[in-house]
Amino acid sequence: MSPDLPPVAPSVTAELVGALSPRLRKRLDAGIAKLVARPVVRDGDTARIAVDDETDVVLDATGGAVSSADAIRCGCLLAPDCLHRAAAASAAPVAEYTGEAETEADGEGETEAEETRATGTPSPAAQPDPTAPAAQPGPAEPAAPAEAGECATAEQCAAARAVYDAAAAVLEAGTDGAGAVLQAELLRAAHTARLAGLPRASAAAVSVVTGVRAARSADPGYRLAGLAEALVATLGVAHRVPDATGPDLVALRGTVRQPYRPDGSLRLYGLFSEPVLTATGYAGAVTWTADAEGRLYTVSDVAPGGPARATGAADRAVRIGDTALTHRELSRAGLAVSGATVSPTGRLGAGASVRAVRASGAAWGDEPLDRLWAVPAAEQVVRALDGGQDLLFLEVTLMGTVREAAGDCLLADCAGVPVRLATAHDDPSLPYRDNLRLLAAAGGSRLRIVARLVPGPLPRALLLATEHPTDPAARVDLGLDRLQQADLPTGTPLPPTAVAAPGDEPPLHLLRRRVHQTVSAGRRVLALPGSGSGDAARLRRLGLATAGDLLDDLHSAAADRSRDAFGRLLPADTDHFARAWLAASVYTDAVETALCARAWGAPA
């Protein structure tokens, strides 16, 4: 996937790949690899790829995204039936549908995907990591409430089945085998689901394709766990739609747009800013604020761009009213807003009727912000696990570093709970990792921090902002500000060598590992003889009998291949395998959620 290219609508990619001959389909992945290596020149809404010295592929992204197959043109002799057009569409980021509905007189309203991309956290109804939006035709209004007993239409059932089958095929192949053709089939199913009035299933399917492309292109922002979550969401929603009724059906359908509601006048206090940098070519900044009651609100500036925009957006003026405050300034100051409009997740609207002026801010240790840190950590974690805000406001004592497979993380004590604080983003252009390395040298320092919960059997969070190590009145946005050795307490030594923490991996990882291995390598990794030897028995010995049974079922489904009368293998039962994998994933998520709450000290 090339972030230099404009996003392309799912229907466009599906159409171009579907029009290829069988011979060209076999060459598509190789064609994508060659095209990604070629230079891209952007000129406004047009992107031009030099295939060779005489041939260019041109993508017209008027409106922010490529919305029709005719908007991708190639100058080769075989055009328009050439491989280059399909390769360009498959190499570009996937555009997220937004629909055409407006929910305010001034035109405010956004999809759940936009909200997630802008704030970095999904709303309760949103799917994991849906990204890059683009204007596309769609339903004119949010999904209407379902009457009691109302069932999905035949069209919706068929669309849900298409999404399920396409996602199951991707799971069957794994990221290693899910090439452009399988991705296009899932995008086609996503488009069908969108037209059938299933925007939630559509967004989830698009997020799977985005994750697969990030994995296959070795994108540094790719996370295996994130792709696994996207597959669980896609398969889960598509599996449940045909049997859902009433309110359950409404939730599974999803909504086209998140509405902005009037919220009167607000007096906000800046908390911190964080950069946004997605795998789909969007970047910017989000500033978090709080009102006097401790409710959180966000102001965002996210648009197509790369790391430079992620770091530079903090010095742009916030787009609310006539204020000249930048995001960096707002994170330390305050804002008085009249005629405010707010989305369900607290994102502030920027409509024409909104007025905002600069106001005084507050230190983290002063009212009203102090009350955010007064809530016990266990209570904050339970709130996040129940679908609420996932930001944690903690007081910790730094204890050094601990070595993990993905890199060193900061170890801190939070009221007797050892918490692992990891970097929120690994892109080298962002100072997260350098700042964390310096903070590790300030062992013994007691600081207030803001972090994002990472659900799991061990207390873990992504470190976003902290008090200054030597100036409690100051704060550091770890994704934007860069600490220096001089900022550490006098006499602080250089960071010590991290050591591994033995015996800290719970037995549930035996099942989770197989779930994640399937996402990467597909069904075949579990069908190998002896691939799960002894793991199920070990889970049972450790009291996780259900986990052992699910692991046995997963291996059995992977190895279940029938033969015909001549001994030839019959097509694999992808539905059986997908259901076994989904059951193992849902169980593991539920147990890890319970273990997470317990690890943070929440009552059972």
Stockholm file with secondary structure:
# STOCKHOLM 1.0

chainA/1-604         MSPDLPPVAPSVTAELVGALSPRLRKRLDAGIAKLVARPVVRDGDTARIAVDDETDVVLDATGGAVSSADAIRCGCLLAPDCLHRAAAASAAPVAEYTGEAETEADGEGETEAEETRATGTPSPAAQPDPTAPAAQPGPAEPAAPAEAGECATAEQCAAARAVYDAAAAVLEAGTDGAGAVLQAELLRAAHTARLAGLPRASAAAVSVVTGVRAARSADPGYRLAGLAEALVATLGVAHRVPDATGPDLVALRGTVRQPYRPDGSLRLYGLFSEPVLTATGYAGAVTWTADAEGRLYTVSDVAPGGPARATGAADRAVRIGDTALTHRELSRAGLAVSGATVSPTGRLGAGASVRAVRASGAAWGDEPLDRLWAVPAAEQVVRALDGGQDLLFLEVTLMGTVREAAGDCLLADCAGVPVRLATAHDDPSLPYRDNLRLLAAAGGSRLRIVARLVPGPLPRALLLATEHPTDPAARVDLGLDRLQQADLPTGTPLPPTAVAAPGDEPPLHLLRRRVHQTVSAGRRVLALPGSGSGDAARLRRLGLATAGDLLDDLHSAAADRSRDAFGRLLPADTDHFARAWLAASVYTDAVETALCARAWGAPA
#=GR chainA/1-604 SS CCTTSCCBCHHHHHHHHHTSCHHHHHHHHHHHHHHHTSCEEEETTEEEEESSSSCEEEEECTTSSBCSGGGEEECSTTTTSSHHHHHHHHHSCBCEECCSCCCSTTCCCBCHHHHHHHHSSCCTTSCSSCCCEECCCCCSSCCCCCCTTCBCCHHHHHHHHHHHHHHHHHHHHHHHHCCHHHHHHHHHHHHHHHHTTCHHHHHHHHHHHHHHHHHHTTCTTCCHHHHHHHHHHHHHHHHHGGGCBHHHHHHHHCCSCBCCEEEEEEEEEEEEEEEEECTTSEEEEEEEEECTTCCEEEEEEEEECCHHHHHHGGGSBCSSTTCCCBHHHHTTSEEEEEEEEECTTCBBCCCTTCEEEEECCCCTTSTTTHHHHHSCHHHHHHHHHTTSCCEEEEEEEEEEEEECTTCCEEEEEETTEEEEEEESCCCTTSSHHHHHHHHTTSTTCEEEEEEEECCSSSCEEEEEEEECSSCTTCEEETTTCCCCGGGSCTTCCCCCCCEECTTCCCTTHHHHHHHHHHHHHCTHHHHSTTTTTTHHHHHHHTTCHHHHHHHHHHHHHHHCCCBCTTSCBCCCCHHHHHHHHHHHHHHHHHHHHHHHHHHTTCCC
#=GC SS_cons         CCTTSCCBCHHHHHHHHHTSCHHHHHHHHHHHHHHHTSCEEEETTEEEEESSSSCEEEEECTTSSBCSGGGEEECSTTTTSSHHHHHHHHHSCBCEECCSCCCSTTCCCBCHHHHHHHHSSCCTTSCSSCCCEECCCCCSSCCCCCCTTCBCCHHHHHHHHHHHHHHHHHHHHHHHHCCHHHHHHHHHHHHHHHHTTCHHHHHHHHHHHHHHHHHHTTCTTCCHHHHHHHHHHHHHHHHHGGGCBHHHHHHHHCCSCBCCEEEEEEEEEEEEEEEEECTTSEEEEEEEEECTTCCEEEEEEEEECCHHHHHHGGGSBCSSTTCCCBHHHHTTSEEEEEEEEECTTCBBCCCTTCEEEEECCCCTTSTTTHHHHHSCHHHHHHHHHTTSCCEEEEEEEEEEEEECTTCCEEEEEETTEEEEEEESCCCTTSSHHHHHHHHTTSTTCEEEEEEEECCSSSCEEEEEEEECSSCTTCEEETTTCCCCGGGSCTTCCCCCCCEECTTCCCTTHHHHHHHHHHHHHCTHHHHSTTTTTTHHHHHHHTTCHHHHHHHHHHHHHHHCCCBCTTSCBCCCCHHHHHHHHHHHHHHHHHHHHHHHHHHTTCCC
//
